[in-house]
Amino acid sequence: GGGGGGGGQNVNGQPMSFWRDCFKCAACHVQVSGEVAFIQHCNGKSHFAKSGTRDFCGLVPNGGGIQPVVSQRLIDKISAGAAKASKKGGKGGRYGGDGAGG
């Protein structure tokens, strides 16, 4: 049955406090916990392979039904990482780096 409200509610086995900091990429539908992990995802190979960019592509609601607020500061950090990644890969351009990275 139902149940009272309160902060102790779990969704998909996790407390709501977990979902408030859980980002689900709109391009990849990959779900990560925390801003640092989301920055790393956006700047990574699998995100680039699916989206064609190492930049922010938006969010969709996560497994808890929450779409966290994305600050301009977070978008700036993702963009800074994207710029670094494209420099690392030489010309960057459409295909990114040379695939030599870890």
C-alpha positions as CSV (number, residue, x, y, z in Angstrom):
1,G,0.0,0.0,0.0
2,G,0.8,3.7,0.0
3,G,2.6,5.3,2.8
4,G,3.3,8.5,4.5
5,G,5.5,11.1,3.0
6,G,8.7,12.0,4.8
7,G,12.3,12.0,3.6
8,G,12.9,8.3,4.1
9,Q,11.3,7.4,0.8
10,N,13.3,5.2,-1.6
11,V,12.9,5.1,-5.4
12,N,14.4,2.2,-7.3
13,G,16.3,1.2,-4.2
14,Q,17.9,4.6,-3.6
15,P,16.9,7.5,-1.3
16,M,15.7,10.7,-2.9
17,S,19.0,12.4,-1.8
18,F,20.8,10.1,-4.2
19,W,18.6,10.9,-7.2
20,R,19.0,14.7,-6.7
21,D,22.7,14.4,-7.7
22,C,22.2,11.8,-10.4
23,F,22.7,13.0,-13.9
24,K,21.3,11.1,-17.0
25,C,22.8,12.2,-20.3
26,A,20.2,13.1,-23.0
27,A,22.4,11.9,-25.8
28,C,23.6,8.6,-24.3
29,H,21.1,7.8,-21.5
30,V,24.1,7.0,-19.3
31,Q,23.3,7.8,-15.6
32,V,26.1,8.9,-13.3
33,S,26.2,10.1,-9.7
34,G,27.7,13.5,-9.1
35,E,29.0,16.5,-11.1
36,V,32.6,15.2,-11.4
37,A,31.4,11.9,-12.9
38,F,29.1,13.7,-15.3
39,I,31.9,16.0,-16.5
40,Q,34.1,13.0,-17.1
41,H,31.3,11.3,-19.0
42,C,30.6,14.3,-21.2
43,N,34.3,14.6,-22.0
44,G,34.7,10.9,-22.7
45,K,34.9,8.6,-25.7
46,S,31.5,6.9,-25.4
47,H,29.7,10.3,-25.2
48,F,31.7,11.5,-28.2
49,A,30.9,8.4,-30.1
50,K,27.1,8.8,-29.5
51,S,26.8,12.6,-29.7
52,G,29.6,13.7,-31.9
53,T,30.8,16.2,-29.2
54,R,32.5,16.2,-25.9
55,D,30.2,18.9,-24.7
56,F,26.9,19.1,-22.7
57,C,24.0,17.7,-24.7
58,G,21.2,18.0,-22.1
59,L,19.7,15.9,-19.4
60,V,16.6,13.6,-19.2
61,P,14.9,12.5,-16.0
62,N,17.0,9.9,-14.1
63,G,15.9,6.6,-12.5
64,G,14.3,8.5,-9.7
65,G,12.3,10.7,-12.0
66,I,14.3,13.8,-11.3
67,Q,16.2,16.0,-13.7
68,P,18.8,17.9,-11.7
69,V,19.3,21.5,-12.3
70,V,22.5,22.1,-14.3
71,S,24.3,25.3,-13.3
72,Q,26.2,27.5,-15.8
73,R,29.3,26.6,-13.7
74,L,28.8,22.9,-14.5
75,I,28.3,23.6,-18.2
76,D,31.5,25.8,-18.2
77,K,33.5,23.0,-16.6
78,I,32.2,20.5,-19.2
79,S,33.1,22.9,-22.0
80,A,36.6,23.5,-20.6
81,G,37.1,19.7,-20.5
82,A,35.8,19.4,-24.1
83,A,38.3,22.1,-25.3
84,K,41.2,20.3,-23.5
85,A,40.2,17.0,-25.1
86,S,40.1,18.4,-28.6
87,K,43.5,20.0,-28.1
88,K,44.9,16.7,-26.9
89,G,43.7,14.9,-30.0
90,G,45.6,17.2,-32.4
91,K,43.2,18.8,-34.9
92,G,40.2,17.4,-33.1
93,G,37.6,18.2,-35.7
94,R,34.9,15.7,-36.6
95,Y,36.7,12.6,-35.5
96,G,38.4,13.7,-32.3
97,G,41.8,12.3,-31.4
98,D,43.9,9.5,-32.8
99,G,42.5,6.9,-30.5
100,A,45.8,6.5,-28.6
101,G,44.4,7.6,-25.3
102,G,43.7,5.3,-22.4
